[in-house]
Amino acid sequence: MAGTGSTASSAKPSTRMARAAAGSVINISPQTQKTITSTETLLELIDWNRLSPEAKAVARRIGPMLCEGYSVKEIARSLGRKDDWVSARIRILRDAIVAQVSEQLDGMEADLRAHIEKLVKVA
């Protein structure tokens, strides 16, 4: 089994899944970036019920193997699929999570800016 003794296998399963899925960059302001201190913080922002049926299926079918540290090649072999098929499914899940978290972070940033503006007016 892949991942034995690695950092990926020592983290919590939900953390490992998020790290595997969050392979792209979320474009947010530096102020908001400072509030995101860990993968666990990002996981709290994900509403798994809002994911598309396809992204949910990927999370259920491939997510556990990603959490265990299996490589794309190992996952593909165990599912009887090609590496490209597995990579495409991981991209679907990653993109869905990144889009949702990015949307929520935008809302948090807007709320924070509004709060700061109120404080500035009071001072």
BAMARNU-663471 format. One record per residue (C-alpha): residue in three letters; chain; residue number from 1; x, y, z. Coordinates in steps of 0.25 Angstrom, whole numbers, plus 5000, padded with zeros to 4 digits. Layout:
<sites>
<site><residu>ALA</residu><chaine>A</chaine><num>NUM</num><east>X</east><north>Y</north><up>Z</up></site>
...
</sites>
This chain:
<sites>
<site><residu>MET</residu><chaine>A</chaine><num>1</num><east>5000</east><north>5000</north><up>5000</up></site>
<site><residu>ALA</residu><chaine>A</chaine><num>2</num><east>5005</east><north>5014</north><up>4996</up></site>
<site><residu>GLY</residu><chaine>A</chaine><num>3</num><east>5007</east><north>5025</north><up>5007</up></site>
<site><residu>THR</residu><chaine>A</chaine><num>4</num><east>5012</east><north>5016</north><up>5018</up></site>
<site><residu>GLY</residu><chaine>A</chaine><num>5</num><east>5021</east><north>5025</north><up>5027</up></site>
<site><residu>SER</residu><chaine>A</chaine><num>6</num><east>5018</east><north>5037</north><up>5019</up></site>
<site><residu>THR</residu><chaine>A</chaine><num>7</num><east>5012</east><north>5050</north><up>5023</up></site>
<site><residu>ALA</residu><chaine>A</chaine><num>8</num><east>4999</east><north>5047</north><up>5016</up></site>
<site><residu>SER</residu><chaine>A</chaine><num>9</num><east>4997</east><north>5035</north><up>5024</up></site>
<site><residu>SER</residu><chaine>A</chaine><num>10</num><east>4999</east><north>5041</north><up>5037</up></site>
<site><residu>ALA</residu><chaine>A</chaine><num>11</num><east>4989</east><north>5052</north><up>5035</up></site>
<site><residu>LYS</residu><chaine>A</chaine><num>12</num><east>4974</east><north>5051</north><up>5038</up></site>
<site><residu>PRO</residu><chaine>A</chaine><num>13</num><east>4966</east><north>5044</north><up>5026</up></site>
<site><residu>SER</residu><chaine>A</chaine><num>14</num><east>4958</east><north>5057</north><up>5023</up></site>
<site><residu>THR</residu><chaine>A</chaine><num>15</num><east>4971</east><north>5065</north><up>5023</up></site>
<site><residu>ARG</residu><chaine>A</chaine><num>16</num><east>4978</east><north>5056</north><up>5014</up></site>
<site><residu>MET</residu><chaine>A</chaine><num>17</num><east>4966</east><north>5056</north><up>5004</up></site>
<site><residu>ALA</residu><chaine>A</chaine><num>18</num><east>4965</east><north>5071</north><up>5004</up></site>
<site><residu>ARG</residu><chaine>A</chaine><num>19</num><east>4980</east><north>5072</north><up>5001</up></site>
<site><residu>ALA</residu><chaine>A</chaine><num>20</num><east>4979</east><north>5062</north><up>4990</up></site>
<site><residu>ALA</residu><chaine>A</chaine><num>21</num><east>4967</east><north>5070</north><up>4984</up></site>
<site><residu>ALA</residu><chaine>A</chaine><num>22</num><east>4972</east><north>5084</north><up>4986</up></site>
<site><residu>GLY</residu><chaine>A</chaine><num>23</num><east>4983</east><north>5083</north><up>4976</up></site>
<site><residu>SER</residu><chaine>A</chaine><num>24</num><east>4980</east><north>5097</north><up>4970</up></site>
<site><residu>VAL</residu><chaine>A</chaine><num>25</num><east>4981</east><north>5111</north><up>4975</up></site>
<site><residu>ILE</residu><chaine>A</chaine><num>26</num><east>4969</east><north>5119</north><up>4981</up></site>
<site><residu>ASN</residu><chaine>A</chaine><num>27</num><east>4971</east><north>5134</north><up>4977</up></site>
<site><residu>ILE</residu><chaine>A</chaine><num>28</num><east>4967</east><north>5142</north><up>4989</up></site>
<site><residu>SER</residu><chaine>A</chaine><num>29</num><east>4973</east><north>5154</north><up>4996</up></site>
<site><residu>PRO</residu><chaine>A</chaine><num>30</num><east>4985</east><north>5154</north><up>5005</up></site>
<site><residu>GLN</residu><chaine>A</chaine><num>31</num><east>4976</east><north>5158</north><up>5017</up></site>
<site><residu>THR</residu><chaine>A</chaine><num>32</num><east>4967</east><north>5146</north><up>5015</up></site>
<site><residu>GLN</residu><chaine>A</chaine><num>33</num><east>4979</east><north>5137</north><up>5012</up></site>
<site><residu>LYS</residu><chaine>A</chaine><num>34</num><east>4984</east><north>5140</north><up>5026</up></site>
<site><residu>THR</residu><chaine>A</chaine><num>35</num><east>4971</east><north>5135</north><up>5033</up></site>
<site><residu>ILE</residu><chaine>A</chaine><num>36</num><east>4973</east><north>5121</north><up>5026</up></site>
<site><residu>THR</residu><chaine>A</chaine><num>37</num><east>4983</east><north>5114</north><up>5035</up></site>
<site><residu>SER</residu><chaine>A</chaine><num>38</num><east>4981</east><north>5100</north><up>5032</up></site>
<site><residu>THR</residu><chaine>A</chaine><num>39</num><east>4974</east><north>5089</north><up>5023</up></site>
<site><residu>GLU</residu><chaine>A</chaine><num>40</num><east>4965</east><north>5086</north><up>5034</up></site>
<site><residu>THR</residu><chaine>A</chaine><num>41</num><east>4960</east><north>5101</north><up>5033</up></site>
<site><residu>LEU</residu><chaine>A</chaine><num>42</num><east>4957</east><north>5099</north><up>5019</up></site>
<site><residu>LEU</residu><chaine>A</chaine><num>43</num><east>4950</east><north>5086</north><up>5021</up></site>
<site><residu>GLU</residu><chaine>A</chaine><num>44</num><east>4940</east><north>5093</north><up>5031</up></site>
<site><residu>LEU</residu><chaine>A</chaine><num>45</num><east>4936</east><north>5102</north><up>5019</up></site>
<site><residu>ILE</residu><chaine>A</chaine><num>46</num><east>4932</east><north>5090</north><up>5010</up></site>
<site><residu>ASP</residu><chaine>A</chaine><num>47</num><east>4917</east><north>5086</north><up>5010</up></site>
<site><residu>TRP</residu><chaine>A</chaine><num>48</num><east>4918</east><north>5072</north><up>5004</up></site>
<site><residu>ASN</residu><chaine>A</chaine><num>49</num><east>4903</east><north>5072</north><up>5002</up></site>
<site><residu>ARG</residu><chaine>A</chaine><num>50</num><east>4904</east><north>5084</north><up>4992</up></site>
<site><residu>LEU</residu><chaine>A</chaine><num>51</num><east>4914</east><north>5076</north><up>4983</up></site>
<site><residu>SER</residu><chaine>A</chaine><num>52</num><east>4909</east><north>5071</north><up>4970</up></site>
<site><residu>PRO</residu><chaine>A</chaine><num>53</num><east>4905</east><north>5056</north><up>4969</up></site>
<site><residu>GLU</residu><chaine>A</chaine><num>54</num><east>4917</east><north>5053</north><up>4961</up></site>
<site><residu>ALA</residu><chaine>A</chaine><num>55</num><east>4927</east><north>5060</north><up>4971</up></site>
<site><residu>LYS</residu><chaine>A</chaine><num>56</num><east>4920</east><north>5052</north><up>4982</up></site>
<site><residu>ALA</residu><chaine>A</chaine><num>57</num><east>4922</east><north>5039</north><up>4975</up></site>
<site><residu>VAL</residu><chaine>A</chaine><num>58</num><east>4936</east><north>5042</north><up>4973</up></site>
<site><residu>ALA</residu><chaine>A</chaine><num>59</num><east>4938</east><north>5046</north><up>4988</up></site>
<site><residu>ARG</residu><chaine>A</chaine><num>60</num><east>4931</east><north>5033</north><up>4992</up></site>
<site><residu>ARG</residu><chaine>A</chaine><num>61</num><east>4938</east><north>5024</north><up>4981</up></site>
<site><residu>ILE</residu><chaine>A</chaine><num>62</num><east>4952</east><north>5030</north><up>4980</up></site>
<site><residu>GLY</residu><chaine>A</chaine><num>63</num><east>4953</east><north>5038</north><up>4993</up></site>
<site><residu>PRO</residu><chaine>A</chaine><num>64</num><east>4956</east><north>5027</north><up>5002</up></site>
<site><residu>MET</residu><chaine>A</chaine><num>65</num><east>4967</east><north>5022</north><up>4994</up></site>
<site><residu>LEU</residu><chaine>A</chaine><num>66</num><east>4973</east><north>5036</north><up>4993</up></site>
<site><residu>CYS</residu><chaine>A</chaine><num>67</num><east>4972</east><north>5037</north><up>5008</up></site>
<site><residu>GLU</residu><chaine>A</chaine><num>68</num><east>4980</east><north>5024</north><up>5009</up></site>
<site><residu>GLY</residu><chaine>A</chaine><num>69</num><east>4991</east><north>5030</north><up>5001</up></site>
<site><residu>TYR</residu><chaine>A</chaine><num>70</num><east>4989</east><north>5021</north><up>4988</up></site>
<site><residu>SER</residu><chaine>A</chaine><num>71</num><east>4994</east><north>5027</north><up>4975</up></site>
<site><residu>VAL</residu><chaine>A</chaine><num>72</num><east>4986</east><north>5030</north><up>4963</up></site>
<site><residu>LYS</residu><chaine>A</chaine><num>73</num><east>4992</east><north>5018</north><up>4956</up></site>
<site><residu>GLU</residu><chaine>A</chaine><num>74</num><east>4988</east><north>5009</north><up>4968</up></site>
<site><residu>ILE</residu><chaine>A</chaine><num>75</num><east>4974</east><north>5014</north><up>4969</up></site>
<site><residu>ALA</residu><chaine>A</chaine><num>76</num><east>4972</east><north>5012</north><up>4954</up></site>
<site><residu>ARG</residu><chaine>A</chaine><num>77</num><east>4977</east><north>4998</north><up>4955</up></site>
<site><residu>SER</residu><chaine>A</chaine><num>78</num><east>4968</east><north>4994</north><up>4966</up></site>
<site><residu>LEU</residu><chaine>A</chaine><num>79</num><east>4956</east><north>5000</north><up>4959</up></site>
<site><residu>GLY</residu><chaine>A</chaine><num>80</num><east>4960</east><north>4994</north><up>4945</up></site>
<site><residu>ARG</residu><chaine>A</chaine><num>81</num><east>4961</east><north>5008</north><up>4939</up></site>
<site><residu>LYS</residu><chaine>A</chaine><num>82</num><east>4972</east><north>5016</north><up>4932</up></site>
<site><residu>ASP</residu><chaine>A</chaine><num>83</num><east>4980</east><north>5026</north><up>4940</up></site>
<site><residu>ASP</residu><chaine>A</chaine><num>84</num><east>4974</east><north>5038</north><up>4931</up></site>
<site><residu>TRP</residu><chaine>A</chaine><num>85</num><east>4960</east><north>5034</north><up>4936</up></site>
<site><residu>VAL</residu><chaine>A</chaine><num>86</num><east>4964</east><north>5034</north><up>4951</up></site>
<site><residu>SER</residu><chaine>A</chaine><num>87</num><east>4971</east><north>5047</north><up>4949</up></site>
<site><residu>ALA</residu><chaine>A</chaine><num>88</num><east>4959</east><north>5053</north><up>4942</up></site>
<site><residu>ARG</residu><chaine>A</chaine><num>89</num><east>4950</east><north>5049</north><up>4953</up></site>
<site><residu>ILE</residu><chaine>A</chaine><num>90</num><east>4960</east><north>5055</north><up>4964</up></site>
<site><residu>ARG</residu><chaine>A</chaine><num>91</num><east>4960</east><north>5068</north><up>4956</up></site>
<site><residu>ILE</residu><chaine>A</chaine><num>92</num><east>4944</east><north>5068</north><up>4956</up></site>
<site><residu>LEU</residu><chaine>A</chaine><num>93</num><east>4944</east><north>5067</north><up>4971</up></site>
<site><residu>ARG</residu><chaine>A</chaine><num>94</num><east>4956</east><north>5077</north><up>4973</up></site>
<site><residu>ASP</residu><chaine>A</chaine><num>95</num><east>4949</east><north>5087</north><up>4964</up></site>
<site><residu>ALA</residu><chaine>A</chaine><num>96</num><east>4936</east><north>5086</north><up>4972</up></site>
<site><residu>ILE</residu><chaine>A</chaine><num>97</num><east>4942</east><north>5087</north><up>4985</up></site>
<site><residu>VAL</residu><chaine>A</chaine><num>98</num><east>4951</east><north>5099</north><up>4981</up></site>
<site><residu>ALA</residu><chaine>A</chaine><num>99</num><east>4939</east><north>5106</north><up>4974</up></site>
<site><residu>GLN</residu><chaine>A</chaine><num>100</num><east>4930</east><north>5104</north><up>4987</up></site>
<site><residu>VAL</residu><chaine>A</chaine><num>101</num><east>4941</east><north>5109</north><up>4997</up></site>
<site><residu>SER</residu><chaine>A</chaine><num>102</num><east>4945</east><north>5120</north><up>4988</up></site>
<site><residu>GLU</residu><chaine>A</chaine><num>103</num><east>4931</east><north>5125</north><up>4988</up></site>
<site><residu>GLN</residu><chaine>A</chaine><num>104</num><east>4930</east><north>5124</north><up>5003</up></site>
<site><residu>LEU</residu><chaine>A</chaine><num>105</num><east>4943</east><north>5131</north><up>5005</up></site>
<site><residu>ASP</residu><chaine>A</chaine><num>106</num><east>4938</east><north>5143</north><up>4996</up></site>
<site><residu>GLY</residu><chaine>A</chaine><num>107</num><east>4926</east><north>5144</north><up>5005</up></site>
<site><residu>MET</residu><chaine>A</chaine><num>108</num><east>4934</east><north>5144</north><up>5017</up></site>
<site><residu>GLU</residu><chaine>A</chaine><num>109</num><east>4943</east><north>5154</north><up>5012</up></site>
<site><residu>ALA</residu><chaine>A</chaine><num>110</num><east>4931</east><north>5163</north><up>5008</up></site>
<site><residu>ASP</residu><chaine>A</chaine><num>111</num><east>4926</east><north>5162</north><up>5022</up></site>
<site><residu>LEU</residu><chaine>A</chaine><num>112</num><east>4939</east><north>5165</north><up>5028</up></site>
<site><residu>ARG</residu><chaine>A</chaine><num>113</num><east>4941</east><north>5178</north><up>5019</up></site>
<site><residu>ALA</residu><chaine>A</chaine><num>114</num><east>4927</east><north>5182</north><up>5023</up></site>
<site><residu>HIS</residu><chaine>A</chaine><num>115</num><east>4930</east><north>5180</north><up>5038</up></site>
<site><residu>ILE</residu><chaine>A</chaine><num>116</num><east>4943</east><north>5188</north><up>5036</up></site>
<site><residu>GLU</residu><chaine>A</chaine><num>117</num><east>4936</east><north>5200</north><up>5029</up></site>
<site><residu>LYS</residu><chaine>A</chaine><num>118</num><east>4926</east><north>5201</north><up>5041</up></site>
<site><residu>LEU</residu><chaine>A</chaine><num>119</num><east>4937</east><north>5201</north><up>5051</up></site>
<site><residu>VAL</residu><chaine>A</chaine><num>120</num><east>4944</east><north>5212</north><up>5043</up></site>
<site><residu>LYS</residu><chaine>A</chaine><num>121</num><east>4932</east><north>5220</north><up>5043</up></site>
<site><residu>VAL</residu><chaine>A</chaine><num>122</num><east>4930</east><north>5219</north><up>5058</up></site>
<site><residu>ALA</residu><chaine>A</chaine><num>123</num><east>4945</east><north>5223</north><up>5060</up></site>
</sites>
